[in-house]
Amino acid sequence: MSADTRRVEVYPGREVVVEFDPELTFECVDDCTWCCHHGVLLYDRDLLELAQRANLSETTTDFRGEKFVTREPKERDDHVAEDGHACAFLREDGLCTLHLEEDWKPTRCSVFPLAVRLEDGDLHVDIRDSAHDHCEGLNVSERSVIDNLDAFLPEVLWDLENPDSDREL
């Protein structure tokens, strides 16, 4: 392990190798919604959780054998990607239906802006490269990422065969 990394216990017996600046803070910023412009990969447990909250045939799609929340065209200029699309659950006001109304997020949404990968049996956590360029919530608050890793990293990540967060729709 290099001098830039450290092991942090997130849950009892469940550690991550942290590769980002331990001083990093993060808080979602009003009207950003950049992370909601992408397809959201659903791990098996997320799919089961989502099925209790939404119509899967209307809100998910299969891509390369994996389930994703659909990106759909939105009839507005705000809170959408350059192609006018955003997550099916992103409301008109830029808030997430699942988070606001169900107090739940898919694993990949919780993880953002972190990047997770499995290496030599350890979960490694860094900041997504794209977040450095687009995410407005980095280092704008007092909320320390390293002190709140349990809010970003659902325990299911340790049970996944491939928790790699770089897979995209």
Secondary structure, 3 states (H helix, E strand, C coil): CCCCCEEEEEECCEEEEECCCCCCEECCCCCCCHHHHCCEECCHHHHHHHHCCCCHHHHEEEECCEEEECEEECCCCCCCCCCCEEECCECCCCCEHHHHHHCCCCHHHHHCCEEEEEECCEEEEEECHHHHHHCCCECCCCCECHHHHHHHCCHHHHHCCCCCCCCCC
